[in-house]
């Protein structure tokens, strides 16, 4: 990789971190940029997972006060999330790389659609949050979402929040905090496995981690000044364009 390549992925990580803090969908910026500079898709996905872990950790810390009283949920869902993230990571590494190459445009398109429906989905969850909720079913869909998150990850937060909103009778703020913990656990489990996979571009991961942390910090400060729906629409357009490019390729 050249200096220009590192600058490009650093900028992508910066904007990706900011986008994740403001609206979600940062992977739709970082992953395509990594493949554009020549990193193979599986290695790009692996490196991206490791690089963005600090950002997820920061999100957990930012909402830790909203996790009070949710210890029982965490005791049940976080081990399931870790196991799912690990299984998704194993599938990514063990299955032939050509399979992931084939799935990439579909995964990007799926993540784009999830991001597009995220806002109305959150509004619907907020309207129905007082309904009775069958919490006992939560580990199964959360486990399946975690497997997806370990395998690719883009759109994981939207999926997780939708499941939590359907199954738990709680405020959207507290469910979002629980979602942050689940997303961090999934990515951390996958990252621990990926460390020993031999697929990580470590220099790229370190550069991206620093820039993603800076972008996430800036995004957090701008959260009250930038309209998330405007940024989300822009990322949806980018995701659609990127998915079309990957389909053509």
N, C-alpha and C positions, 0 to 999 in steps of 0.2 A: 504494500500500500504506500502511496505517495503522501507528502505533506498535504496536498490538496484534498486527498481522500479523507484524511483525519479531520481537516477543517470542515468538510461537508457533513460527515457523520456527527461531528461535535455540534454543529449548528442544528442538525436534525434532532439530536438528543435534547438540545436546549429548548427548541420549540415543542418537541414531543413532551418534555417534562411540564412545560407551561400549559400545553393543551390538556394534559391529564389532570392538572390541578383545576383548570377552569371548566372543562366540558367532558373530558374523556376522549379516547381515540388516538392517543399519541403514537401507538404502534403503527398506525396507518401512515405516519411520517417517517419513523425511524427504520422500519423494516425495508420498505422500498429503496430508501437511500443506501442502506447497507448492501443490498444486492446490486444497486446501480454502480457502486464503486468496485464491484468485483468479488464480494464475499458470497460464497455458495449459499443457497437458500437455507439449508438446515443449519449451517454454521452461523448465518445471520440471525436466525430465530433463537438459537442457543445463546449467542453473544448478547442479543437484545434482552433476553430474559434476565441474564446476570446484571447487565448494565442498569436496568430499570428498578432493581430491587431496592436501592436506597430511596428512590422516590416513593415507593409503596410504604416503606418504613416511616418516612416522614409524614405520609398521610395518616398512618395509624396513630402516631404521636399527636398529630394535630387534633384528632377526635377522641383521644383516650378518655376524656371526661364523659363522653356519650356511651362508653362501654360499661359504665357502672351499672350493676344489676343484671348484666347479661353473661355472668360467669358460667352459668349452667349451659347456656347455648354454645358458648365457646368450647366448653369441655366436650360437647358432642360434635360440633361442626368442624372445629379446627383439626382434630385428628383425621376426620374424613377428608377434609380439604388437602391436608398434607399427603395422604395416601393417593388421592386422585391426581394431584400435581406430579407426584413421583411416577405414577403409572403412565400419565400422559407423556412425561419426559422419556420414559423407557420406550414407549411406542414410537416416539419421534426418532430416537437413536437406532432402535433395533430394526424397524421396518425399512425396506429399501428406500434410498433417498429419492428415487424417481417417483415414488408414490407421493411424497410431500411436494415435489416439484409440480406434479399434476394437480394437486389439491390447492396450491397457493392462490391462484386467481379466485377460486370458489370461496376459500377462507377469507380473503380480503373483501370479496363482495358480501359475504355473510356478516363480517364485522361492520361494514359500511351500513348495511340495512339495520343492524342492531343499534348503531349509533343514531341513525335517522329516526328510529321509533323510540329512542330512549326518553326524550322529553315528554311526549304524550303518555308513555308508559308510566313515568314517575307521577304525572298528574292523576292518572287513573288509580295508581297505588295509594296516593294521598287521599283520594275520595273514598276508598274502600278499606282504609286501615283500621276501621272500627269493627269490621266484620269478624265473625268467628273464624279461627284459623286452625287447621289440623297440623300442629307443629311436629307431630311424630313422624310425618312423611318427609320432613326437610332433608335428612341425611342422603336420601337417594338422589333427588335432583341436584343437590349441592355437590355430591360426589361425581355425578356425570359432568356437571359444569367444570369441576376441578380437573377432570381428565382432559376436557377440551382446552382448559387454560394451560395445562402442562404441555399440551401438544402444540398449541399456537398462541393463544392468549388474548388476541385482539377482540374486544367486545365482552370479555369475561365479566367485567363490572356490571354491565347492563343485564346480562343473564342472571347474575347472582342477585342483584337488587330486585329483579322481577320475581324470582323464586321466593326470596325473603318476604316481599310485600304480599305475595299470595298466601303464604303459610304462617306468618307471624302477625299477631295483633299488637302493633307497636307503632310509634311515630316514625316518619320517614327519616328524620335526623338520626335516630338511634339505629335504624336498619342500615342506613348508609355507613355508619361507623362499623357495624358488624360486617358489612360488605368489604370495607377496607381491610379488616383483619383477615377475612377469608382470602382476598386477593393477594395480600402479602404472604400468607401461609402457602398458597398454591405456588406462587412464583419462587418463594424461598426453597420449597421442596424440590421444584424443578431445577433451580440454580445449583443446589448442593449436588444433585446427580450430574448435572452438566459439567461441573468443575472437573470431574474425572472422565469425561467423555472423549477428550482429545479434539473436540470440535470448536473450542473457544478461541477467538481472536483476542487475546488478553489485552494487548495494547489498545485495541479499539474499544474493548469493554471498559477499561479504566478511563479513557478519554470521554466516552459517552456518559459514564457514571457521574463524573464531575460536572459536565454540562447539563445533564438531566437534573441533578440536584439544584444547580443554579436556576434552571428554567422553572422547576417546580416551586422554588422559593419565590421567584418573581410572580409566577402565576397565582400563588396564594395571596400575595399582596394586592394583586389586581383583581381578585375575585369579586370584589364589590363594585368595581369600576367598568368591567368589560361584560357585555351581555353574553352569557354562555351559548344561547341559542344561535346567535350570529356566527360565533366561532365554530359551533357544531355544524352548521350548514356548510361552511367553507370546507371543513374536514370531510364531510360527506361527499362534496363535489370532488375533492382530491381523491378520496377512496374509490369513487366510481371511475375516474379517469385512470387511476393506477390499475384497477381490476381489468379494465378494457385493454390496457397495454399488455398486461400479463396474459390475458386470453389470446391476444394476437400473437405474442411470442410463443 
